[in-house]
Amino acid sequence: MSEEARRLYLGIDVQASRGCPYALLDEHGEPRDAGWLDARPADATKKLAALIGCHEDGHSCRVAVGIDAPRLPLPSPRRWYWDGACRRWRQARPSEGGNGRHSEIVIAAHRIANPQWTPHRQFPDWMQLGFALFAALGARKDVHEVFPSASYALLEDDLSVRIGVRLGDFHRDRKDMLDAYVAAATAREYLQGRGVEVGGGDGLGTIVLPRPLPNPIQEVLRWPAPDAVDG
């Protein structure tokens, strides 16, 4: 059996106030498991380790993960802002807050979805939980940040992506669980070669998407060089 055929896809929608729904899909998009992680980081990471580990021994499947939360915080206010009208980067102004990572800027510049900009201080609880989940998974190469709102937009007219659902998984919170399913499906589409990875020029993580960007803006895909100046 090939490596691709042995893979499962775990999607997690990070929520701090009501727990994190997760969904586990196989390579055909059929559900294998679903449930909720506790909102407390220590308990959530313990459950996540169990979910990953129970599928990796013997002849069981490897688990790829898609998490709907920022991978890393900003260590300081960002220096560069994207000017969509002029199609160029410019230096931040004193009045600007400096929030947002390169990956989020790319999503916003292409008008796919409205990101919740990652701040450089006073991180909300759900982002702190997301940071903890990513940290718990360490340097695994098959762990990705996803953004279901962007996935919905990119797949709006694409009827080829289908997944199965178990209606009983949705009794607690329908929208959050749907986002978990879509997070898993997004990881599957990307890892099976049908999506793209954006951002990362600032060293703060990328976002994977289930399909290529429509009419990609090449200038915004490239992070400015350290010695770049305003034109």
QUIJO-V983019 format. One record per pair of residues at least 12 apart in sequence whose C-alpha atoms are under 7 Angstrom apart, sorted by the first residue. I is the first residue (numbers start at 1). GAP is how many residues later the second one is. D is the distance in Angstrom with one decimal. If there is no record, write none. Layout:
# QUIJO-V983019
I:GAP:D  I:GAP:D
This chain:
# QUIJO-V983019
5:22:6.6  6:55:4.5  6:56:6.1  7:19:6.8  7:20:6.5  7:54:5.0  7:55:4.7  7:56:5.7  7:57:6.9  8:16:6.7  8:17:5.8  8:18:4.7  8:19:6.2  8:53:6.0  8:54:6.0  8:55:4.7  8:56:6.1  9:15:5.5  9:16:5.1  9:17:6.2  9:54:5.6  9:55:4.9  9:56:5.8  9:175:5.2  9:178:6.6  9:179:6.1  10:12:6.8  10:13:5.7  10:14:4.4  10:15:6.5  10:53:6.6  10:54:6.1  10:55:4.7  10:56:6.2  10:174:5.0  11:12:5.3  11:13:6.4  11:54:5.9  11:55:4.8  11:56:6.0  11:169:4.8  11:170:6.0  11:172:4.5  11:173:3.8  12:54:6.3  12:55:4.9  12:56:6.2  12:168:4.9  12:171:6.4  13:54:6.3  13:55:5.1  13:163:6.4  13:166:6.0  13:167:4.9  14:54:6.0  14:55:6.2  14:112:6.3  14:116:6.3  15:24:6.9  15:111:5.3  16:23:5.1  16:109:5.8  16:110:4.5  16:113:6.9  17:22:6.7  18:21:6.6  19:17:6.2  19:18:5.6  19:19:4.9  19:20:4.4  20:16:5.2  20:17:4.9  20:18:6.5  20:19:6.5  21:14:5.7  21:15:4.3  21:16:6.2  21:155:6.5  21:156:5.4  21:159:6.0  22:12:5.4  22:13:5.5  22:14:5.8  22:155:6.9  22:158:5.2  23:12:6.7  23:157:5.6  23:158:5.3  23:161:6.7  24:160:6.7  25:159:6.5  27:161:7.0  29:133:6.8  29:134:4.4  29:135:6.0  29:156:6.8  30:133:5.9  30:134:4.8  31:133:6.1  31:134:6.1  34:135:6.4  35:134:7.0  41:88:5.7  41:91:6.4  45:88:5.9  45:91:6.3  64:78:5.0  64:79:5.9  65:77:6.4  65:78:4.7  65:79:6.1  65:119:7.0  65:122:6.7  66:77:6.1  66:78:4.9  66:79:5.6  66:80:5.6  66:117:5.5  66:118:5.7  66:121:5.4  67:77:6.3  67:78:5.0  67:79:5.6  67:116:6.6  68:77:5.9  68:78:5.0  68:79:5.5  68:115:6.7  69:58:6.3  69:61:5.3  69:76:6.5  70:57:6.5  70:60:6.4  70:61:6.8  70:75:6.7  71:59:6.8  71:60:5.6  71:63:6.0  71:74:6.5  71:134:6.0  72:59:6.0  72:132:5.6  72:133:6.7  73:45:6.4  73:46:6.8  73:47:6.3  74:44:6.9  74:45:6.2  74:46:4.5  75:45:5.8  76:44:5.4  77:20:7.0  77:21:4.2  77:22:6.1  77:43:5.8  78:20:4.7  78:21:6.4  79:12:5.8  79:13:5.3  79:19:6.9  80:12:5.4  84:25:6.8  87:132:7.0  88:131:6.7  90:140:5.3  91:139:6.5  99:18:5.9  99:19:5.7  99:20:4.5  99:21:6.1  100:17:4.5  100:18:4.8  100:19:6.2  101:17:6.5  101:103:6.7  102:97:4.9  102:98:6.1  102:99:6.3  102:100:6.1  103:95:5.7  103:96:3.7  103:97:6.2  103:103:5.5  103:104:5.9  104:13:6.8  106:92:7.0  106:93:6.5  106:114:6.3  106:115:6.5  112:38:5.6  112:41:6.2  113:36:6.1  113:37:5.2  144:63:7.0  144:64:6.7  145:61:6.6  145:62:5.0  145:63:6.3  146:37:6.1  146:40:7.0  146:61:5.4  146:62:5.5  146:63:6.8  148:31:5.9  148:34:6.0  148:35:5.9  151:35:6.9  151:58:6.2  151:59:6.1  154:57:6.4  186:23:6.3  186:24:4.9  189:21:5.1  190:18:6.7  190:19:6.5  190:20:5.4  194:16:6.3  194:17:5.8  195:14:5.3  195:15:4.2  195:16:4.0  195:17:5.5  196:12:5.7  196:13:5.3  196:14:6.7  196:15:6.2  196:16:5.4  197:12:6.2  199:22:6.5  201:21:6.7  201:22:4.9  202:21:6.8
